[in-house]
Amino acid sequence: MDVDDPRQDEYASLVRRQLELLGEDPSRAGLARTPMRVAQTMDWLTRGYETDLSEAVGEGVFADDHDHMIMVRDIELYSLCEHHMLPFFGKAHIAYIPNGRILGLSKLPRIVEMYARRLQVQERLTSEIADAVEEAVRPRGVGVVIEAWHLCMMMRGVEKQNSMTITSALLGSFRDDAKTRDEFLRLAHAGQTGR
């Protein structure tokens, strides 16, 4: 949403009403600008809806004969749980084995950002990232692991502070070849340091 986008005003009106339903006075000094701030924040946190794979990758696909695993680890991600609209955050580890084409290294974090900045569940996010790398360069295989902490589990419900959720998506040789899968998982989990 742009500053002049009427949707932002509508969203701010909804937030104002939400504050009233909570028993707050949305006109008091501390809350007077909150509705518009929330509208702008939600626009920022969900900006992935306005990007597609061709924009995220751009001209970052290159012909190359490299045929060994390429991995980018510890890609920070921040997303919103679609069930409670509370944040979840963590790291993505992505690897692929090229098949004549490689991605510019910055394109993997851009792909993560595009899908993370939507209302999500971690399971789908993991698969969408793997599918996007597959679509972008048609590699021999793709592996994605995401490790994340969910505020919907930490702040409400079961209130478990140290529960990390780990999801994986394995395509091609990462699914079919045990050695490739083991190498990827070993590299993905090497040197774990926590939050």
C-alpha positions in Angstrom: 0.0 0.0 0.0 1.2 3.5 -0.8 0.7 6.4 1.5 -2.2 7.6 -0.8 -3.7 4.1 -1.0 -7.3 4.1 0.3 -6.8 0.6 1.6 -4.4 2.0 4.2 -7.1 4.4 5.5 -9.6 1.5 5.6 -7.2 -0.7 7.5 -6.5 2.1 10.0 -10.2 2.4 10.5 -10.4 -1.3 11.3 -7.5 -1.0 13.8 -9.3 2.0 15.4 -12.4 -0.1 15.9 -10.3 -3.0 17.2 -8.9 -0.7 19.9 -12.4 0.3 20.8 -13.5 -3.3 21.1 -10.5 -3.9 23.5 -11.9 -1.1 25.7 -9.3 1.4 24.7 -9.7 5.0 23.7 -8.1 5.3 20.2 -8.1 9.1 20.5 -5.8 9.2 23.6 -2.3 10.5 23.0 -0.5 7.2 23.0 -2.9 5.6 20.6 -4.0 8.5 18.3 -1.5 7.5 15.5 -1.5 3.8 16.2 -4.1 2.8 13.6 -2.1 4.3 10.8 1.2 2.9 12.1 -0.4 -0.6 12.3 -1.7 -0.2 8.7 1.7 0.8 7.5 3.4 -2.0 9.5 1.1 -4.6 8.1 1.8 -3.3 4.6 5.5 -3.8 5.3 5.2 -7.2 6.9 3.1 -8.6 4.1 4.9 -6.9 1.1 5.7 -10.4 -0.3 2.3 -10.4 -1.9 3.4 -7.7 -4.3 6.5 -9.7 -5.6 6.6 -12.7 -7.9 9.5 -15.1 -8.6 10.6 -13.3 -11.8 11.0 -10.0 -9.8 12.8 -11.8 -7.0 15.3 -13.5 -9.3 15.5 -10.8 -12.0 18.5 -11.3 -14.1 20.3 -13.4 -11.5 20.3 -16.7 -13.4 23.6 -17.6 -15.0 24.8 -20.4 -17.2 27.5 -22.4 -15.4 28.9 -26.0 -15.4 29.3 -26.1 -11.7 27.8 -29.4 -10.5 28.5 -29.5 -6.8 26.1 -28.4 -4.0 25.6 -24.7 -3.4 24.3 -23.7 0.0 23.3 -20.5 1.7 22.8 -21.0 5.4 21.3 -18.9 8.2 19.1 -16.7 6.0 17.1 -14.7 8.6 13.4 -14.8 8.1 10.4 -13.0 9.7 6.9 -14.0 9.0 3.3 -13.9 10.3 1.4 -17.0 11.3 -1.8 -17.1 9.3 -3.7 -18.6 12.2 -3.1 -15.9 14.8 -1.3 -13.2 12.8 1.6 -13.4 15.3 5.2 -13.4 14.2 7.4 -16.3 13.7 11.1 -15.9 13.0 14.1 -18.0 12.4 16.6 -19.1 9.7 16.4 -20.8 6.4 19.1 -23.1 5.0 18.9 -23.6 1.2 21.0 -25.8 -1.1 20.8 -27.0 -4.6 22.8 -28.9 -7.1 23.0 -27.0 -10.4 22.1 -28.5 -13.8 23.7 -26.0 -16.1 22.4 -22.8 -14.4 23.1 -21.1 -11.1 21.4 -18.4 -9.1 23.1 -15.3 -7.9 23.7 -15.8 -4.2 21.5 -12.9 -3.2 18.5 -14.4 -5.0 18.1 -17.1 -2.4 17.4 -14.6 0.4 15.2 -12.7 -1.9 13.1 -15.8 -2.5 12.9 -16.4 1.2 11.8 -12.8 1.8 9.2 -12.9 -0.9 7.4 -15.9 0.7 8.1 -15.1 4.3 6.5 -11.6 4.0 3.0 -13.1 3.6 0.6 -14.7 6.0 2.1 -18.1 6.3 2.5 -21.5 7.9 6.1 -22.7 8.2 5.4 -25.9 6.4 4.1 -24.2 3.2 6.8 -21.5 3.4 9.5 -24.3 3.3 7.9 -26.0 0.3 7.3 -22.7 -1.6 11.0 -21.8 -1.3 12.1 -25.2 -2.6 9.6 -25.0 -5.5 10.8 -21.5 -6.4 14.4 -22.6 -6.6 13.3 -25.6 -8.7 11.3 -23.3 -11.0 14.1 -20.7 -11.3 17.0 -22.9 -12.3 15.7 -26.5 -12.7 18.6 -28.0 -10.6 19.3 -31.7 -10.1 17.9 -31.2 -6.6 16.9 -28.7 -3.9 16.9 -28.9 -0.1 15.4 -26.4 2.3 15.4 -26.5 6.1 13.7 -23.8 8.2 14.1 -23.5 11.9 11.8 -21.1 13.6 10.3 -19.9 16.8 6.5 -19.1 16.8 5.2 -16.4 19.1 1.8 -18.1 18.8 3.3 -20.9 20.8 5.4 -18.7 23.1 3.0 -15.9 24.0 -0.3 -17.8 24.1 -1.7 -21.3 24.1 0.9 -23.7 25.4 3.4 -20.9 26.2 6.5 -23.0 25.5 9.5 -20.6 25.2 12.1 -23.0 23.9 10.2 -25.0 21.3 11.8 -24.6 17.9 9.9 -25.9 14.8 12.0 -27.5 12.1 10.6 -28.2 8.6 12.3 -29.5 5.5 11.5 -29.8 1.8 13.6 -32.1 -0.4 13.3 -32.3 -4.2 15.2 -34.3 -6.8 18.5 -35.7 -5.7 18.0 -34.4 -2.2 15.0 -36.7 -1.8 16.3 -39.6 -3.9 20.0 -39.9 -3.0 20.8 -40.7 0.6 24.4 -39.3 0.4 23.2 -36.0 -1.0 20.4 -35.7 1.6 22.9 -36.6 4.4 25.4 -34.0 3.2 22.8 -31.3 3.0 21.3 -32.0 6.5 24.8 -32.2 8.0 25.7 -28.8 6.5 22.3 -27.3 7.4 22.7 -28.2 11.0 26.4 -27.6 11.4 27.4 -25.1 14.2 23.9 -24.6 15.6 23.9 -21.6 18.0 20.3 -21.1 18.8 18.4 -17.8 18.6 
